[in-house]
Amino acid sequence: MSFEVFEKLESKVQQAIDTITLLQMEIEELKERNVVLSQDVQNVTDSRDSLVRENEQLKQEQSAWQERLRTLLGKMEDVQ
């Protein structure tokens, strides 16, 4: 009888070891995926920052062109 109990215990220990091993593999996969996702987030953040800077530059250029146009229109009105 004690041999059967020992076999059951051994089986449960082996199942626990197998489960732990699988969970450790899953943790490693998730860590690798986390690194990839972190890099993706950094890339997207860098791209966003670049687009924000470009947008600001374009707004400044637009403002400068509008001011030049206003100046030209003012000069045209002075001529007429």
Secondary structure, DSSP 8 states (H G I E B T S, - for coil): -HHHHHHHHHHHHHHHHHHHHHHHHHHHHHHHHHHHHHHHHHHHHHHHHHHHHHHHHHHHHHHHHHHHHHHHHHHHHHH-
